[in-house]
Amino acid sequence: MSVIGGLWKPTILVNLLLGKKRFMELSRLIPDATQRVLTLQLRELEADGLVTRRVFPEVPPRVEYEATDLARSVAPILANLRDWGNKFRDSQQCLPELVPYCPAEDAKTKRAI
């Protein structure tokens, strides 16, 4: 589970399953992830064999990331997680609204009376 677990790994993998991406493309697609976190997650995915990193000998350097066959084998699992998450979110939105309750406010009201 640690191979695809975490906040950003599934999102990175889904984006790479759609095709090769450069680092800044991924950064724009996942704006809430800092560049440091994105770099660390990509390195972990590469070390686990889910992502290949291709460096082009150009100036400025160009790097592309691509999903491997192993990552493609995880795609159905990611799709199932997405579907479950959507159903869970929808079921949570159907719950009655919570009424905020603070015992401290009750105590203030009783003292004032």
Order of alpha helices (4+ residues) and beta strands (2+ residues): alpha-beta-alpha-alpha-beta-beta-alpha-alpha
